[in-house]
């Protein structure tokens, strides 16, 4: 399908250039999913000078997460849905630029009401199937997490990560060696191991353990590099649940705090004595805030975001902190200095004394 460079790509429901009988057109214009995506990619991205960084893998109507070369590393704000059945189309939702667009190849028509109903039922059935598969997968990962937790011992504050961050061990544990897992062909397989691992539990509001965050020294560093500035790696179990899970520190208080990383959260707890929740990432702040609000309906909630620098027009720490606070009627606290979290800020204050 051709588009004028000065015009927007064709949207869902617009003229599609089909002629003759719609059903006959659809049957005679089958496009394999990869070709469908290739044509839509040219129509949307190339036509408007956008350079795509990631390619798609899901061609059955499921979501693909895609980023541009201008997006920060690991950030994929574009959702791509490829429907290869009739009528074939590609739907793109660009969260960052607030664009919603559906592309039909030449000779195809948007769905009739009856077809739309049939498609909706098929999509709902596919969603239900994926949900069942996801629940099963999360259950398998949870069993691994629970087994590792039982094998672990209480963490000591002399662990290199805790010493570097100048925080204590609160409800976390330690494994001398921890298997490195890969999910492949429907099962978890061990492909290596990590050494001297801190493990932070990831629980839901019932206290059930679903996942673990593993923190360990970067094995690629030399002893000399480690002595100058030791780096640490943080990993979750593969294919395990993360959304809405947290680790809490401290007894219940009227005011509670939610932050991203363990060290940041521990620093806040040590400074305030408030109960604090580790959300593990900026993106998890909103779902954790909702979970905390459901468990503690009368508490004052303070979202302690990271003061991220602007990158590609975004400040993820601040944006997600504000979003989380708005969802639960909470408050936002940020370190006063850019590029700092509250653990960095605490370290700066210690050096100034």
DRENLO-869498 format. One line per 10 residues: number of its first residue (from 0); their letters; for each residue x, y, z of N, C-alpha, C, O. Coordinates in steps of 0.2 Angstrom, whole numbers, plus 5000, padded with zeros to 4 digits. Each point is the difference from the previous one (the first is absolute). Layout:
// residues N
NUM = a = X Y Z X Y Z X Y Z X Y Z  ... $
// end
This chain:
// residues 353
0 = xxxxxxxxxx = 5004 4994 5000 4996 5006 5000 5004 5006 5000 5005 5001 5004  4994 5004 4992 5004 5006 4999 4997 5005 5004 4994 5001 5001  5010 5003 5002 4998 5006 5004 5004 5006 4998 5006 5000 4998  4991 5006 5002 5003 5006 4999 5004 5002 5006 4998 5000 5005  5008 5002 4994 5005 5002 5005 4997 5006 5004 5002 5001 5006  4994 5003 4991 4997 5006 5004 4993 4998 5003 4997 5004 5004  5001 4990 4996 4994 4998 5003 5001 4994 5005 5005 4997 5000  4990 5003 5005 5000 4995 5005 4999 4993 4996 4996 5000 4995  5007 4994 5008 4998 4994 4997 4993 4999 5001 4996 5003 5004  5001 4992 4992 4993 4998 5000 4998 4998 5007 5004 4995 5002 $
10 = xxxxxxxxxx = 4990 5007 5000 4998 4998 5007 4995 4994 4999 4997 5000 4995  5001 4997 5011 4995 4995 5000 4993 5003 4998 4999 5006 5002  4998 4991 4994 4993 5002 4998 5000 5005 4994 4995 5002 4997  5011 5000 5001 5001 5005 4994 4999 4996 4993 4999 4994 5000  5001 5009 4995 5000 4997 4993 5006 4996 4999 5005 5001 5002  4994 4993 4996 5005 4995 4999 5001 4998 4993 5005 4996 4999  4992 5007 4996 5001 4999 4993 4998 4993 4998 5002 4998 4994  4994 4999 5009 4997 4993 4998 4995 5001 4994 4997 5005 5000  5003 4990 4996 4995 5000 4995 4997 4994 4999 5003 4995 5002  4991 5005 4996 4996 4993 4999 4998 4997 5006 4999 5004 5005 $
20 = xxxxxxxxxx = 5000 4990 4996 4997 4997 5005 5005 4999 5006 5006 4998 4999  4993 5005 5007 5004 5000 5005 5003 4993 5002 5006 4999 5001  4990 4996 5000 5002 4994 5002 5004 4997 4995 5005 4996 5002  4994 5005 4991 5004 4997 4995 5007 5003 5000 5005 4997 5000  4995 5010 5002 5007 5004 5000 5004 4997 5006 5006 4998 4999  4990 5000 5007 5004 4998 5005 5003 4993 4999 5006 4999 5002  4990 4997 4995 5003 4993 4999 5005 5000 4994 5005 4996 5000  4995 5009 4996 5005 5000 4995 5006 5004 5001 5005 5001 4996  4996 5002 5010 5005 5005 5002 5003 4998 5006 5002 5004 5004  4999 4989 4997 5004 4998 5006 5007 5002 5000 5004 5000 4995 $
30 = xxxxxxxxxx = 4998 5003 5011 5007 5002 5001 5003 4997 5006 4997 5000 5005  5009 4996 4994 5003 4997 5006 5002 5005 5005 5001 5006 4998  4999 4992 5008 5000 5005 5006 5007 5004 4999 5000 5006 5002  5005 4991 4996 5006 5004 5000 5000 5006 4994 5002 5005 5001  4995 4993 4994 4999 5005 4994 4995 5005 5003 5001 5006 4998  4994 4992 5005 4995 5005 5003 5004 5005 5004 4999 5006 5000  5005 4992 5005 5004 5004 5004 5005 5005 4996 5000 5005 5002  5003 4992 4993 5005 5003 4996 4997 5006 4997 5002 5006 5000  4992 4993 4997 4996 5005 4996 4998 5006 5005 5000 5006 4999  4997 4992 5007 4998 5005 5005 5005 5004 5003 5000 5006 5001 $
40 = xxxxxxxxxx = 5006 4990 5000 5006 5004 5003 5002 5005 4995 5002 5006 5002  4998 4993 4991 5002 5005 4996 4995 5006 5000 5002 5006 5000  4991 4992 5000 4995 5005 5000 5000 5005 5006 4999 5006 4999  5003 4991 5007 5000 5004 5006 5006 5003 5002 5001 5006 5001  5005 4990 4999 5006 5002 5003 5004 5003 4994 5002 5006 5001  5000 4991 4994 5004 5002 4995 4997 5007 4996 5004 5004 4999  4990 4995 5000 4997 5006 4997 5000 5007 5003 5000 5005 4997  5001 4994 5010 5000 5006 5004 5007 5001 5004 5001 5004 5005  5004 4993 4992 5007 5001 5002 5001 4997 5007 5005 5003 5004  4992 4992 4999 5001 4997 5006 5004 4994 4999 4998 4995 4996 $
50 = xxxxxxxxxx = 5007 5004 5008 5004 4994 4999 4999 4995 5006 5001 5002 5006  4996 4992 4992 4998 4995 5005 5007 4997 5003 5004 4998 4996  4996 5000 5010 5005 4997 5003 4999 4992 5001 5005 4996 5000  4989 5003 5002 4998 4993 5001 4996 4997 4995 4996 5004 4997  5004 4990 5002 4995 4997 4995 4995 4995 5004 5001 4999 5006  4994 4999 4991 4995 4996 5003 5001 4993 5000 5004 4997 4995  4993 4999 5009 5000 4993 5001 4994 4997 5000 4999 4994 4998  4996 5009 5004 4993 4997 5001 4996 5002 4994 4998 5006 4999  4999 4989 4997 4996 5002 4994 4993 4997 5001 4996 5000 4995  5002 4998 5011 4993 4997 5001 4995 5005 5003 4995 4998 5003 $
60 = xxxxxxxxxx = 5007 5008 4997 4995 5005 5003 5002 5002 5007 4997 5005 5003  5008 4992 5000 5003 5002 5006 5004 5007 5000 5002 5002 4994  5000 5000 5011 5003 5007 5001 5008 4999 4998 5003 4995 5003  5000 5009 4993 5007 5001 5000 5002 5007 5002 4997 5005 4999  5008 4995 5005 5003 5006 5003 5006 5003 4996 5005 4996 4999  4994 5010 4998 5005 5002 4995 5002 5007 5002 4997 5004 5003  5010 4997 4996 5003 5007 5001 5003 5003 4994 5002 4996 4995  4999 5010 5005 5004 5004 4995 5007 5001 5002 5002 4999 5006  5002 5003 4989 5007 5001 5002 5001 5006 5004 5005 5001 5004  4990 5004 4996 5000 5006 5005 4997 4998 5007 5001 5005 5004 $
70 = xxxxxxxxxx = 4996 4989 4997 4998 4999 5007 5006 4997 5004 5005 4997 4997  4995 5004 5009 5005 4998 5005 5001 4993 5000 4995 4996 4998  5011 5001 5003 5001 4993 5000 4995 4996 5004 4999 5002 5006  4998 4993 4991 4996 4996 5004 4993 5002 5000 4995 4997 5003  5003 5009 4995 4994 5003 5000 4996 4999 4993 5003 5002 4995  4991 4995 5006 4997 4998 4994 4992 5002 5000 4996 4997 5002  5003 5010 4997 4994 5003 5001 4994 4998 4994 4995 5002 5001  5007 4995 4994 4996 4998 4995 4997 4993 5000 5004 4995 5001  4989 5004 4999 4997 4994 5000 4998 4998 4993 4996 5004 4996  5006 4990 5001 4998 4998 4993 4996 4994 5001 5002 4995 5003 $
80 = xxxxxxxxxx = 4992 5005 4994 4996 4994 4999 4999 4998 4993 4998 5004 4996  5004 4990 5002 5000 4997 4993 4994 4995 5000 5001 4995 5003  4994 5007 4993 4995 4995 4998 5000 4998 4993 4999 5003 4996  5003 4990 5003 5001 4998 4994 4993 4996 4997 5000 4998 4994  4995 5002 5010 4994 4997 4997 4996 5005 4997 5003 5006 5000  4991 4993 4998 4997 5005 4995 4996 5005 5004 4996 4997 5005  5004 5009 4994 5004 5003 4995 5007 5001 5003 5001 5002 5006  5005 4997 4991 5006 5001 5003 5002 5007 5002 4998 5004 4996  5004 4997 5009 5002 5007 5002 5005 5000 5006 5002 4995 5003  5001 5011 4998 5005 5001 5005 4998 5006 5004 4999 5006 4997 $
90 = xxxxxxxxxx = 5000 4994 5009 4998 5005 5005 5006 5002 5004 5004 4996 5003  4997 5011 4997 5006 5003 5003 4998 5005 5005 4996 5004 4999  5006 4995 5008 4998 5005 5005 5007 5003 5002 5004 4996 5003  4997 5010 4996 5006 5003 5002 4999 5004 5007 4997 5006 5000  5005 4991 5006 4998 5003 5006 5004 5007 5001 4997 5004 5003  5009 4996 4994 5004 5006 5002 4997 5006 4996 5000 5006 5002  4998 4993 4991 4998 5005 4996 4992 5001 5000 4998 5004 4996  4999 4992 5007 4993 5000 5001 4996 4999 4993 4995 5003 4998  5008 4992 4998 4997 4998 4993 4997 4993 5001 5003 4996 5003  4991 5004 4993 4997 4993 5000 4998 5000 4992 4997 5004 4997 $
100 = xxxxxxxxxx = 5005 4990 5000 5000 5000 4993 4999 4992 4998 5003 4996 5002  4992 5003 4993 4999 4994 4997 5001 5000 4993 4998 5004 4996  5006 4991 5001 5002 5000 4993 4997 4994 4997 5001 4994 5003  4995 5007 4991 4998 4994 4996 5003 5000 4994 5001 5005 4997  5001 4989 5000 5004 5000 4994 4995 5002 4994 4994 4999 5001  5008 5002 4993 4996 5002 4995 4995 4994 4998 5003 4994 5000  4991 5008 4999 4995 4994 4998 4997 4997 5006 4996 4995 4999  5005 5008 5007 4997 4997 5006 4995 5005 5003 5001 5006 4999  4994 4992 5005 4995 5004 5003 5000 5000 5007 5002 4994 5003  4996 5011 5001 4999 4999 5007 4995 4995 5001 4996 4999 4996 $
110 = xxxxxxxxxx = 5003 4999 5010 4995 4995 5002 4993 5002 5000 4999 5006 5002  4996 4990 4996 4993 5002 5001 4999 4998 5007 5003 4997 5004  4991 5006 4998 4998 4999 5007 5000 4992 5002 5002 4999 5006  4995 4997 4990 5000 4993 5002 5007 4997 5000 5002 4996 5005  5002 5006 4991 5007 4998 5000 5004 5002 5006 5004 4997 5003  4994 5010 4999 5004 5003 5005 4998 4996 5007 5004 4999 5004  4989 4999 4996 4998 4996 5006 5004 4993 5000 5002 4998 5005  4998 4999 4989 5004 4993 5000 5007 5001 5002 5003 4996 5003  5000 5010 4994 5007 5001 5002 5001 5001 5007 5005 4997 5004  4990 5007 4999 5001 5001 5007 5000 4994 5005 5003 4999 5004 $
120 = xxxxxxxxxx = 4992 4996 4994 5000 4994 5003 5006 4996 5000 5002 4997 5004  5001 5003 4990 5006 4996 4999 5006 5003 5004 5004 4997 5003  4996 5010 4997 5005 5003 5004 4999 4999 5007 5005 4999 5004  4989 5001 4999 4999 4999 5007 5002 4992 5001 5003 4999 5006  4996 4997 4990 5002 4993 5001 5007 4999 5000 5003 4996 5004  5001 5008 4992 5007 5000 5000 5003 5003 5006 5005 4997 5003  4992 5008 4999 5002 5003 5006 4999 4996 5006 5005 4999 5004  4990 4997 4997 4998 4995 5005 5005 4995 5000 5003 4998 5005  4999 5000 4989 5005 4994 4999 5007 5003 5003 5003 4996 5003  4999 5010 4995 5006 5003 5002 5000 5001 5007 5005 4998 5004 $
130 = xxxxxxxxxx = 4990 5004 4999 4999 5001 5007 5001 4993 5004 5004 5000 5005  4993 4995 4993 5001 4993 5003 5008 4998 4999 5002 4997 5005  5001 5004 4990 5007 4998 4999 5004 5004 5004 5005 4998 5003  4994 5009 4998 5004 5004 5004 4999 4998 5007 5005 5000 5004  4989 4999 4999 4999 4997 5007 5004 4994 5001 5003 4999 5005  4997 4996 4990 5004 4994 5001 5007 5001 5000 5004 4998 5004  4999 5007 4992 5007 5002 5000 5002 5003 5006 5005 4998 5003  4991 5007 4999 5001 5003 5007 5001 4995 5005 5004 5001 5005  4991 4994 4995 5000 4995 5006 5006 4996 5000 5003 4999 5005  5000 4999 4989 5006 4997 4999 5006 5004 5003 5004 4997 5003 $
140 = xxxxxxxxxx = 4996 5009 4995 5006 5004 5002 4999 5001 5008 5005 5001 5003  4989 5000 4999 4999 5001 5008 5003 4994 5004 5003 5001 5005  4996 4993 4992 5003 4994 5003 5007 5000 5001 5003 4998 5005  5000 5004 4989 5008 5001 5000 5002 5005 5006 5004 4999 5003  4992 5007 4997 5002 5005 5005 4999 4998 5007 5004 5001 5004  4991 4995 4997 4999 4998 5007 5005 4995 5002 5002 4999 5005  5000 4996 4990 5006 4996 5001 5006 5003 5002 5004 4998 5005  4998 5007 4991 5006 5004 5001 5000 5003 5007 5005 5001 5004  4989 5002 4998 4999 5004 5006 5001 4995 5006 5003 5002 5005  4995 4992 4994 5001 4995 5006 5007 4998 5000 5002 4998 5006 $
150 = xxxxxxxxxx = 5002 5002 4989 5007 4998 5000 5004 5006 5003 5006 4998 5002  4992 5008 4998 5004 5006 5001 5001 5000 5008 4996 4997 5004  5008 5008 4998 5001 5001 5007 4999 5008 5001 5000 5004 4995  5000 4998 5011 4999 5007 5001 5006 5004 4998 5006 4998 5001  4993 5008 4995 5005 5004 4997 5003 5004 5006 4997 5001 5005  5010 5000 4994 5004 5003 5005 5002 5007 4997 5001 5001 4994  4999 5004 5010 5001 5007 4998 5007 5001 4997 5001 5006 4997  5003 4989 5003 5007 5001 4998 5001 4998 4992 5005 5000 4997  4989 4998 5000 5000 4999 4993 5002 5006 4996 4999 5005 5002  5006 4994 4993 5003 5006 4997 4994 5005 4997 5002 5006 5000 $
160 = xxxxxxxxxx = 4993 4991 4998 4995 5005 4997 4997 5004 5006 4999 5006 4999  4999 4991 5007 4998 5004 5005 5005 5005 5003 4998 5005 5002  5008 4992 4998 5005 5005 5003 5001 5006 4995 5001 5006 5003  4999 4993 4991 5001 5005 4995 4994 5005 5001 5001 5006 4999  4993 4992 5002 4994 5004 5000 4999 5003 5007 4996 5004 5001  5008 4993 5004 5000 5002 5007 4993 4999 5003 4997 5005 5003  5000 4990 4996 4993 4998 5002 5001 4993 5004 5004 4996 4998  4991 5002 5006 5000 4994 5003 4995 4995 4996 4997 5002 4996  5003 4992 5007 4996 4995 4997 4994 4999 5003 4999 4999 5006  4995 5002 4991 4993 5000 5003 4996 4995 4996 4997 5002 4995 $
170 = xxxxxxxxxx = 5003 4992 5008 4995 4995 4997 5003 4997 4994 4996 4997 4996  5010 5004 5002 5003 4997 4994 5004 4994 5002 5002 5000 5006  5000 4996 4989 5004 4994 5002 5006 5000 4995 5001 5004 4996  5003 4990 5005 5006 4999 4996 5001 4993 4998 4998 4995 5003  5005 5004 4991 5002 4994 4997 5007 5000 4998 5002 5005 4996  5002 4990 5006 5007 5000 4998 5000 4999 4992 5004 5004 4997  4992 4992 5001 4999 4999 4993 4993 4999 4998 4996 4997 5004  5002 5006 4990 4993 5000 4998 5000 4998 4993 5003 5003 4996  4992 4993 5002 5000 4997 4993 4998 5006 4996 4996 5005 5002  5006 4995 4992 4998 5005 4995 4995 4996 4995 5002 4995 4997 $
180 = xxxxxxxxxx = 4992 5008 5003 4995 4996 4996 4998 5003 4993 5001 5006 4999  4997 4990 4997 4997 5002 4993 4994 4996 4999 5000 4994 5001  4995 5010 4997 4993 4997 4998 5000 4998 4993 5001 5004 4996  4999 4990 5002 5000 4997 4993 4996 4994 4999 5000 4995 5004  4996 5005 4991 4996 4995 4998 4996 4997 5006 4999 4994 5001  4998 5011 5002 4995 4998 5005 5003 4998 5007 4996 4998 5004  5010 5003 4997 5003 4998 5007 5006 5005 5001 5003 5003 4996  4999 4997 5011 5005 5003 5002 5006 4996 5000 5000 4994 5003  5006 5008 4994 5006 4996 5000 5006 5005 5003 5000 5006 5000  5004 4990 5003 5006 5003 5003 5006 5001 4995 5002 4995 4997 $
190 = xxxxxxxxxx = 5000 5011 5002 5005 5001 4995 5007 5003 5003 5004 5002 4997  4996 4998 5010 5006 5003 5003 4998 5002 5008 4995 4997 5002  5010 5007 5001 4998 5001 5007 5003 5007 5001 5005 5003 4997  4992 5001 5008 5003 5006 5003 5003 4998 5007 4998 4996 5003  5007 5009 4999 5003 4999 5006 4999 5005 5005 4999 5006 4998  5000 4993 5008 5000 5005 5006 4994 5005 4998 5000 5006 4999  4994 4990 5001 4994 5004 4998 4995 5002 5006 4998 4996 5004  5001 5010 4996 4994 5003 5004 4994 4998 4996 4999 5001 4994  4996 4997 5010 4993 4999 4997 4995 5004 5004 4999 5000 5006  4997 5004 4990 4995 5004 5003 4993 4997 4998 4999 4999 4994 $
200 = xxxxxxxxxx = 4997 4999 5011 4993 4997 4998 4996 5005 4997 5000 5006 5001  4996 4992 4994 4995 5003 4997 4993 4997 5001 4998 4995 4997  4998 5009 5007 4993 4997 5003 4994 5004 4997 5001 5006 4998  4994 4991 5003 4993 5003 4999 4997 5002 5007 5003 4999 5005  4991 5004 4995 4997 5003 5006 4998 4994 5005 4999 5002 5006  5001 4992 4991 4999 4994 5005 5006 4998 5003 5000 4995 5005  5006 5007 4993 5006 4998 5002 5003 4994 4996 5006 4997 5002  4991 5001 4993 5002 4994 4996 5006 5002 4996 5001 5006 4997  5004 4990 5003 5006 5001 4996 5000 4998 4993 4999 4994 4999  5002 5011 4996 4999 4998 4993 5007 5001 4996 5000 4996 4995 $
210 = xxxxxxxxxx = 5004 5007 5008 5006 5002 4996 5006 5002 5005 4999 5001 5005  5007 4999 4992 5006 5003 5004 5004 5004 4996 5000 5000 4994  5002 5006 5009 5005 5004 4997 5007 4997 5002 5001 5000 5006  5004 4999 4990 5006 4997 5002 5005 5006 4998 5001 5003 4995  5004 4998 5010 5005 5006 5000 5006 4997 5001 5002 4996 5005  5003 5005 4990 5007 4997 5001 5005 5004 4996 4998 5004 4996  5008 4995 5006 5005 5003 4996 5001 4999 4993 4999 4994 4998  5003 5010 4998 5000 4999 4993 5006 4996 4999 5006 5002 5001  4993 4992 4996 5006 4995 4999 5005 5002 4995 5005 4997 4999  4993 5008 4997 5005 5002 4994 5005 5005 5003 5005 5001 4996 $
220 = xxxxxxxxxx = 4994 5002 5010 5005 5004 5002 5006 4997 5003 5000 4994 5002  5006 5009 4997 5006 4997 5003 5001 5002 5007 4996 5004 5002  5008 4993 5002 5001 5002 5007 5002 5007 5001 4998 5003 5004  5006 4999 4991 5002 5007 5000 4994 5005 4999 4999 5005 5004  4997 4994 4991 4994 5004 4999 4995 4999 5006 4997 5005 5002  5002 4989 5001 4996 5000 5005 5002 5004 5006 4996 5002 5004  5011 4998 4997 5002 5004 5006 4999 5007 4999 4999 5004 5005  5001 4999 4989 4999 5007 4999 4993 5002 5000 4998 5004 5004  4998 4992 4993 4993 5001 5000 4996 4994 4998 4999 4998 4994  4999 4998 5011 4997 4994 4999 4993 5001 4997 4996 5004 5003 $
230 = xxxxxxxxxx = 5002 4992 4992 4994 5001 4996 4996 4994 5002 5002 4994 5002  4991 5006 4998 4995 4995 5002 4995 4999 4995 4998 5005 4997  5000 4989 5002 4995 4998 4996 4993 4998 5003 5001 4997 5006  4994 5005 4992 4993 4999 5003 4996 4996 4995 4999 5002 4994  4999 4992 5008 4996 4996 4995 4994 4997 5004 5000 4999 5006  4994 5000 4990 4994 4996 5002 5001 4993 4997 5003 4999 4996  4993 4997 5007 4999 4993 4997 4997 5001 4993 4995 5005 4999  5007 4992 4996 4997 5001 4993 4992 4998 5000 4999 4995 5003  4997 5009 4993 4993 4998 4999 4996 5000 5007 4995 4997 5000  5008 5006 5005 4996 5000 5006 4996 5006 5001 5001 5005 4996 $
240 = xxxxxxxxxx = 4994 4995 5008 4996 5006 5001 5004 5006 5004 5004 4998 5004  4995 5008 4994 5003 5006 5003 4995 5005 5001 5001 5004 5006  4994 4997 4990 4995 5005 5001 4996 5000 5007 4997 4995 5002  5004 5011 5002 4996 5000 5006 5003 4997 5006 4998 4999 5005  5008 4998 4994 5004 4996 5005 5005 5005 5004 5002 5005 4997  4999 4994 5009 5004 5004 5004 5003 4996 5006 4999 4995 5001  5006 5009 5002 5003 4998 5006 4999 5005 5005 5001 5006 4999  4997 4993 5007 4999 5005 5005 5005 5000 5006 5003 4995 5002  4999 5011 5001 5004 5000 5005 4997 5004 5006 4997 5005 4999  5004 4992 5007 4997 5004 5006 4993 4998 5002 4996 4997 4996 $
250 = xxxxxxxxxx = 5002 5005 5010 4994 4999 5002 4995 5005 4998 5001 5005 4997  4992 4993 5003 4995 5005 4997 5000 5007 5004 5001 5000 5006  4999 5005 4990 4999 5007 5002 4995 5003 4996 4997 4998 4995  5000 5008 5008 4995 5004 4997 5002 5002 4993 4996 5001 4995  5011 5001 5004 5002 5002 4994 5005 4995 4997 5004 4997 5004  4995 5001 4990 5004 4995 4997 5004 5003 4994 4997 5005 4997  5008 4993 5001 5004 5002 4994 5001 4995 4995 5001 4994 5002  4999 5007 4992 5001 4996 4994 5006 5002 4996 5000 5006 4998  5005 4990 5001 5006 5003 4995 5002 4994 4996 4996 4995 5000  5008 5006 4995 5002 4995 4995 5005 4995 5003 4997 4994 5001 $
260 = xxxxxxxxxx = 5009 5007 5000 5005 4995 5001 5000 4998 5008 4998 5004 5004  5005 4991 4997 5001 4998 5007 5004 5005 5004 4998 5002 5006  5008 4999 4992 5004 5005 5004 4997 5007 5001 5001 5003 5005  4996 4999 4990 4996 5007 5000 4995 4999 5006 4999 5005 5004  4997 4990 4996 4995 4999 5004 5002 4999 5008 4998 5003 5004  5008 4993 4996 5003 4999 5007 5002 5007 5003 5000 5001 5006  5003 5003 4989 5003 5007 5003 4994 5004 5002 5001 5004 5005  4993 4996 4992 4994 5004 5002 4998 4997 5007 4998 5004 5004  5002 4989 4996 4997 4997 5007 5005 5003 5005 4998 5001 5006  5009 4998 4993 5004 5002 5006 5000 5007 5001 5001 5002 5006 $
270 = xxxxxxxxxx = 4997 5003 4990 4999 5007 5001 4993 5002 5003 5000 5005 5004  4995 4991 4995 4993 5001 5002 4997 4996 5005 4996 5002 5004  5006 4991 4996 4997 4995 5004 4993 4998 4998 4996 4997 5003  5002 5006 4991 4993 4998 4997 5001 4994 4997 5005 4997 4998  4989 4999 5002 5000 4994 4996 5002 5002 4992 4997 5005 4998  5007 4991 4999 5002 5002 4993 4999 4994 4996 5001 4994 5002  4997 5007 4992 4999 4995 4995 5005 5000 4994 5001 5006 4997  5002 4989 5001 5004 5000 4994 4996 4998 4994 4997 4994 5000  5003 5010 4995 4996 4999 4994 5004 4997 4994 4997 4997 4996  5010 5003 5005 5005 4997 4995 5001 5004 4994 5005 4999 4997 $
280 = xxxxxxxxxx = 4990 5005 5001 5001 5004 4994 4995 5006 4999 4995 5000 5004  5007 5005 4992 4995 5005 5000 4993 4998 4997 4995 5002 5002  5006 4994 4993 4993 4998 4997 4996 4996 5005 4994 4999 4999  5009 4998 5006 4996 4996 5005 4997 5004 5005 4996 4998 5005  5006 5009 4996 4997 5004 5005 4993 5001 5000 4997 4999 5005  4999 5002 4989 4993 5001 5000 4997 4993 5003 4995 5001 5004  5006 4993 4993 4997 4994 5002 5001 4999 5008 4996 4997 5003  5010 5004 4999 5002 4999 5007 4996 5005 5005 4997 4998 5005  5002 5008 4992 4997 5005 5004 4992 4998 5001 4997 5001 5005  5000 4996 4989 4993 4998 5001 5000 4994 5005 4995 4999 5003 $
290 = xxxxxxxxxx = 5010 4996 4996 5000 4995 5005 5000 5002 5007 4997 4997 5005  5008 5008 4997 5000 5002 5006 4994 5004 5003 4998 4999 5005  4999 5005 4990 4994 5003 5002 4994 4995 5002 4996 5001 5004  5004 4994 4992 4995 4995 5001 5001 4996 5007 4995 4999 5004  5011 5000 4998 5002 4997 5006 5000 5005 5006 4998 4998 5006  5003 5008 4993 5000 5006 5005 4996 5006 4998 5003 5005 4998  4991 4994 5002 4995 5005 4998 5001 5007 5003 4998 5005 4997  5004 4995 5009 5000 5006 5004 5007 5003 5001 5001 5006 5003  5004 4991 4994 5007 5003 5001 5001 5006 4995 4997 5000 4995  5008 5004 5007 5003 5005 4996 5005 4997 4996 5005 4997 5003 $
300 = xxxxxxxxxx = 4995 5003 4990 5005 4997 4996 5004 5005 4997 4998 5005 4997  5009 4995 5003 5005 5004 4997 5004 4996 4995 5003 4995 5002  4996 5007 4992 5004 4997 4995 5007 5004 4999 5000 5005 4998  5005 4991 5004 5007 5003 5000 5003 4998 4993 5004 4995 5000  4996 5009 4995 5002 4999 4994 5008 5002 4999 5003 5003 5004  5000 4994 4991 5007 5002 4998 5000 5006 4996 4995 5001 4996  5009 5004 5005 5001 5006 4997 5004 4999 4993 5006 5002 5000  4991 4995 4996 5003 4998 4993 5001 5006 4996 4996 5005 5000  5010 4995 4996 5001 5006 4995 4995 4998 4994 4998 4995 4999  5001 5011 4998 4996 4999 4994 5003 4996 4994 5006 5002 4999 $
310 = xxxxxxxxxx = 4991 4993 4999 5003 4996 4994 4994 4999 4995 4995 4997 5001  5007 5005 4993 4995 5000 4994 4993 5003 5002 4995 4997 4999  5006 5009 5005 4994 5003 5002 4996 4997 5006 4994 5002 5001  5009 4993 5002 4996 4997 5006 5004 5000 5006 5007 5000 5000  4990 5000 5006 5003 4998 5006 4996 4995 5003 4995 5001 5004  5007 4993 4995 4996 4994 5002 4999 5000 5008 4994 4999 5002  5011 5002 5002 4999 5000 5007 4994 5005 5003 4996 4998 5003  5005 5008 4994 4995 5005 5002 4993 4999 4997 4995 5000 5004  5005 4998 4990 4993 4998 4997 4996 4995 5003 4994 5000 5001  5010 4994 5000 4996 4994 5004 4999 5002 5007 4995 4997 5002 $
320 = xxxxxxxxxx = 5009 5007 5001 4998 5002 5007 4994 5004 5000 4996 4999 5005  5004 5006 4991 4994 5004 4999 4993 4996 4999 4995 5001 5002  5006 4994 4993 4995 4996 4998 4997 4996 5006 4994 4999 5001  5011 4998 5003 4998 4996 5005 4997 5004 5006 4995 4997 5002  5007 5009 4999 4997 5004 5005 4993 5002 4998 4996 5000 5005  5003 5001 4989 4993 5002 4998 4995 4995 5000 4995 5001 5002  5008 4992 4997 4995 4995 5001 4998 4998 5007 4994 4998 5001  5010 5004 5004 4998 4998 5007 4999 5006 5004 4999 5000 5006  5001 5006 4991 4999 5006 5005 5006 5001 5004 5000 5002 5006  5006 4997 4991 5006 5000 5004 5004 5006 4999 4998 5005 4997 $
330 = xxxxxxxxxx = 5008 4995 5006 5005 5006 4999 5006 4998 4997 5002 4994 5000  5002 5010 4997 5006 4999 4996 5006 5003 5004 5000 5006 5001  5005 4990 5000 5007 5003 5002 5005 4998 4996 5001 4995 4998  5003 5010 5000 5006 4999 4996 5007 5003 5003 4999 5005 5004  5006 4992 4995 5007 5003 5002 5000 5007 4997 4998 5001 4994  5005 5004 5009 5001 5006 4997 5005 5001 4995 5000 5005 4997  5004 4990 5002 5005 5001 4995 4999 4995 4994 4998 4994 5001  5002 5008 4993 4999 4996 4994 5005 4994 5000 5006 5001 5002  4992 4993 4995 5004 4994 4999 5001 4997 5006 5005 4995 5001  4991 5006 5004 5001 4997 5007 4994 4996 5002 4994 5002 4998 $
340 = xxxxxxxxxx = 5006 4992 5005 4995 4998 5004 5001 5001 5008 5005 5003 5001  4991 4995 5003 5001 5001 5007 5006 4997 5003 5002 5002 5005  5000 4992 4993 5006 4997 5002 5006 5005 4998 5005 5001 5004  4995 5001 4990 5006 5005 4998 5000 5006 5004 5005 5002 5002  4989 5001 5000 4999 5006 5004 5003 4999 5007 5003 5004 5003  4995 4990 5000 5002 4998 5006 5008 5000 5000 5003 5002 5005  5000 4995 4990 5007 4999 5000 5003 5007 4999 5006 5001 5004  4991 5004 4993 5003 5006 4999 5000 5004 5007 5005 5003 5002  4990 4996 5002 4999 5003 5006 5005 4997 5005 5003 5004 5004  4999 4990 4996 5005 4997 5004 5007 5003 4998 5003 5001 5005 $
350 = xxx = 4998 5000 4989 5007 5002 4998 5000 5008 5002 5006 5002 5002  4989 5001 4999 5000 5007 5002 5001 5001 5007 5002 5006 5002  4996 4989 5002 5001 5001 5007 5007 5000 5003 5001 5000 5006 $
// end
